[in-house]
Amino acid sequence: MKEKSLYEHVRNFIESEFSCFHTSIEKGTQWGKIDVVGLRRSIGYLGGHTEVISVEVKPKKYNFLKSIGQAYSYSVMADLCFLAVHKPYDKDFTQEEKDIALKLGVGLIKIGSHYSCNIISSSPMNSPLPSYRLSLINKLGFVQCMICKTFFQSEDLINQKERKIIATAIQERKPLCYWLDNLAHQKNDNKKYIRDRRHICADCIQVFAGLLEY
């Protein structure tokens, strides 16, 4: 079986197993595409965070050391990293493979004969580079709120080109995108358009609603 034909099975599995609110296939940045990516929220009443889950998928014929290294490389972008391998006929990972995965901090997923998936070992929480992680999230169509740190879809964003746009965002209960002119200047960014931007979700923008009275 070809590798790409396994992607949808793995995608359905992580969506169910991790209660992901968003999953994608073959998404990534300039640093590489990830076979399967999922986003899940781990948020309580007083706060929390959203996790990025990456899965490198391989067919039954593969090089383990090369594949586990590829799965581990995604830790620069993802909080949890897994290697999923098609192992039909009741085959399993060897103890040596499990030890290597444990050493690198990569979880293992077995894809069985009927494409049912099982977690053999879990992934520890990684410490991805913030800018790389946010770039991947942006490729998935989401951005992070600077206040509550949750992810939200970027399609309803209002661009702050002038001050009155903040009032519009508050009144219409829409998220806001604002641009960092000073940061671009500090970086000596001489490009025509400023690319440095931050976001505030529709819930958090209401924190500023009281300012409209002034």
N, C-alpha and C positions, 0 to 999 in steps of 0.2 A: 504494500500500500504506500502511495506517495505521501510525503510529509504534509503537504497542504490540505489533503483530504482529512487530516486529523484535527485541523484547527477548530472546526466548528464543534466537535465533540468536547474538546478541552474548554472552549469558550462557554459552552452550556454548563460544564461542570463547575468552573470557578464562579460563574454567575450564581449558581445554586449554593455551592459549598460556602462561599464567602459573602453571600448576600450582596453582590456587587450591584450598584445602581447604574453602572455603565460598563460595557465591555466592547473591545474592538479587536480586529484582526489586522496584523501587519501594519502597525502604527509605530512611528518613531520620529527621531530628529536626524540632524546631520551626523550624529554619532552612531546611528544604526537603527534598523527597524526591529521591533519586538514581535514575535509570532502572535502572541495573545496578551492583551493588557486588560486589566480590570481596575475599577475604582470602587472602594467601599468606605463607608463612614463608620468610624468608631467614636461616637459622640454621645455623651451623657447629658443630663439636664444642666450641668454646670460647665460644660465645655468638652473638648476632645479634638480629634484630628481626622483627616481623610487619608487613607492609605492607597498607594499605587502598587498593584500586583503585576509582576511580569512573569511570563512563562515561555521558555524556549522549548519547542516541540521537535521530537525526532522520531523517525520510523524505526523499525526493529533492527535494521542494519545501520550502525552509526559508530563513531569514535567517541567513547565516553569522556576521555580527558579533554578533548577539544570541545565537546558539547557542554560539559560542566563549566569550562572556562568561559564559554560564550554566555551561558546563563548567569554566571557570577558577574560578568562585565556590566550587566544591566543594573547592578546595585548602585551605579552612579546616578541612576534616574529613578529607581523603584525602591519602595520600602520593603517589599517581600519578593524574593526571587525563587523560581522553581524551574526544574527540568522535568518535562513530561516525555516519557518514552513508551512507544508501542511495544508491549511485551505479551504476545499471544501465547497460547498453549501453556498457561500457568507458569511461565518463566518469571523470574524475579530479579531484582538488583542483587548483585553479589555483596558480600560484607565489605569487600575492599571499596566498592563503589559507594556504599553508604558511608564509609569512613571518610572518603575524599569529599563527599558532599557535605558532611558534617564539618570538616575542617574549613571548607570555603564558605560555609553558611548558606548553602543552597538547598532548598527543599526538593523532594523527589515525588513525582506523580507517576503512577503506573497506569497505562492505557491497556486494558485487558482485551481478550479475544473478541468480545462483542462491543468493544469501544467504551465500556464502562470504565470510569476513572476512579482511582483511589489514592489518597495521600499516604505515601510510605513513610516520609519524614517531613516535618514542618520546616519552614524557613524562619530564622530569627529575624528580628527587626533590624534593617540596615539603616545607615545614615547617609542617604544620597546627597549629592551636591545640590543645594537649593535651586540654583539657576538651571541646571540640567533637568531637575524634576519638574519645575514649572514650565520649561519648554515642552516637555513631553505632554504635560497636562493640557497645554495650549493646543497642541496638535490633535488632542482628543475633543477639542471644542469647548474646553472649560478654562476658567481662570480662578484665582484664589482671592478671596476677600481679605483686605489688609487688616480688618478689625476682628472678625470672628474666625478667620483662617479656613473657612469652609470653601468648597469648590462650587461654582455655579456656571451654567451655560452662558456663553458670551454673546449669544444672538440678540439679547434685548438691551445691550449696553448703550448708554447715552454718552457720547464723547463730550468732554468739557472743553469747548473751544472759547467759552466766555463765562463769566461768573454767574450769569442768570441761569445757566444750564443746571446748576446745583438745585435751584428752586424747582425747576421742571422735574428733575429726578425725584425730589421729595414729594411733590404733588401727585405725580403719576406712579409713585412707588416702583420705580425702575432702578436698576443698578447703574453705577457711575464709573466711567473710565476717566482718569486724569493723567496729565502728561508732566514729566519732571524736567523742566527746562534747566534748572540749576544743576541737576545731576549730569545732564548731557554736556553742559558747559565744563564741569569738573573733569569729565572724561575726554575733553577736547574733541568732542564729536562734531565734526564739521559737515555732516551730511545735511542735505536739504530738509529732510523730515526727521523729527525727533522720534525715536523708537522706544525710549524709556517711559514706561507707563505702569500705573497701579490701578486697582479696582476696589470698589465697595459694593457689596451685595444690596439687594432691595430691602432686606430687613434692617441692615445696619445703617443705611442712608437715612432711615427715619429717626436716628439718634439726633440728627441735625434739624429736625422739623421745627423745634422751638425757635430757631434762628430766623424763621420767616416772619415772626412777629416784630422783629427789629428792623 
